[in-house]
Amino acid sequence: MDWDEATKALINDVAEQAADKTVTRTMTSFGVDTANPLEVQKDFQFIRAMRETWSSAKSRSLFVALGLMVTGFFTFFWSAVKSALHTGAGN
């Protein structure tokens, strides 16, 4: 099928309008204000910062918990050794 330039331009315009309308509707259904893209960018930057902060806090919490468990184990071990030495020294 061979179309003239006016028909091709019309098809292109209709396709662009349909795409724009679809994207706007989709973004609006996600709660994004398409009329204010700078605010949307700020919101996404905030969400990224919160995600990175949470990830960092999660890994640090795991490190602290592991440190507490190791410290507890060595404290228990040292207490058992001291108790065994103290009991053995008294006999």
C-alpha positions as CSV (number, residue, x, y, z in Angstrom):
1,M,0.0,0.0,0.0
2,D,1.4,3.4,-1.0
3,W,0.2,6.4,0.9
4,D,0.8,10.0,0.2
5,E,2.7,12.3,2.6
6,A,-0.5,13.8,4.0
7,T,-1.9,10.4,4.9
8,K,1.4,9.4,6.6
9,A,1.4,12.7,8.6
10,L,-2.2,12.1,9.7
11,I,-1.4,8.6,10.8
12,N,1.6,9.8,12.7
13,D,-0.3,12.5,14.4
14,V,-3.1,10.2,15.4
15,A,-0.6,7.6,16.8
16,E,1.2,10.3,18.8
17,Q,-2.0,11.6,20.3
18,A,-3.1,8.1,21.2
19,A,0.3,7.4,22.8
20,D,0.2,10.6,24.7
21,K,-3.3,10.0,26.0
22,T,-2.5,6.4,27.0
23,V,0.7,7.4,28.9
24,T,-1.2,10.3,30.6
25,R,-4.0,8.0,31.7
26,T,-1.6,5.3,32.9
27,M,0.5,7.7,34.9
28,T,-2.7,9.3,36.4
29,S,-3.9,5.8,37.4
30,F,-0.7,5.4,39.3
31,G,-1.3,8.7,41.1
32,V,1.3,10.7,39.2
33,D,0.5,14.3,38.4
34,T,1.6,14.6,34.8
35,A,1.1,18.4,34.8
36,N,3.9,18.8,37.3
37,P,6.9,16.6,36.3
38,L,9.4,18.3,38.6
39,E,7.4,17.4,41.7
40,V,7.2,13.8,40.4
41,Q,11.0,13.7,40.0
42,K,11.4,15.0,43.5
43,D,9.0,12.3,44.8
44,F,11.0,9.6,43.1
45,Q,14.3,11.0,44.4
46,F,12.8,10.9,48.0
47,I,11.6,7.4,47.5
48,R,15.1,6.3,46.3
49,A,16.7,8.0,49.3
50,M,14.4,6.3,51.7
51,R,15.1,2.9,50.0
52,E,18.8,3.4,50.2
53,T,18.6,4.5,53.9
54,W,16.4,1.5,54.8
55,S,18.9,-0.8,53.0
56,S,21.8,0.7,54.9
57,A,20.0,0.5,58.2
58,K,19.0,-3.1,57.6
59,S,22.6,-4.2,56.9
60,R,23.9,-2.2,59.9
61,S,21.3,-3.8,62.2
62,L,22.3,-7.2,61.0
63,F,25.9,-6.4,61.8
64,V,25.0,-5.2,65.3
65,A,22.9,-8.3,66.0
66,L,25.7,-10.5,64.8
67,G,28.2,-8.6,67.1
68,L,25.9,-9.0,70.1
69,M,25.6,-12.7,69.5
70,V,29.3,-13.2,69.2
71,T,29.9,-11.0,72.3
72,G,27.3,-13.1,74.2
73,F,28.9,-16.3,73.2
74,F,32.4,-15.2,74.3
75,T,30.9,-13.8,77.6
76,F,29.2,-17.2,78.2
77,F,32.4,-19.0,77.4
78,W,34.6,-16.8,79.6
79,S,32.1,-17.1,82.4
80,A,32.1,-20.9,82.1
81,V,36.0,-21.0,82.1
82,K,36.1,-18.7,85.1
83,S,33.6,-20.8,87.0
84,A,35.5,-24.0,86.1
85,L,38.8,-22.5,87.2
86,H,37.3,-21.1,90.4
87,T,35.6,-24.4,91.3
88,G,38.8,-26.4,90.5
89,A,41.0,-24.0,92.5
90,G,38.9,-24.5,95.7
91,N,39.3,-28.3,95.8
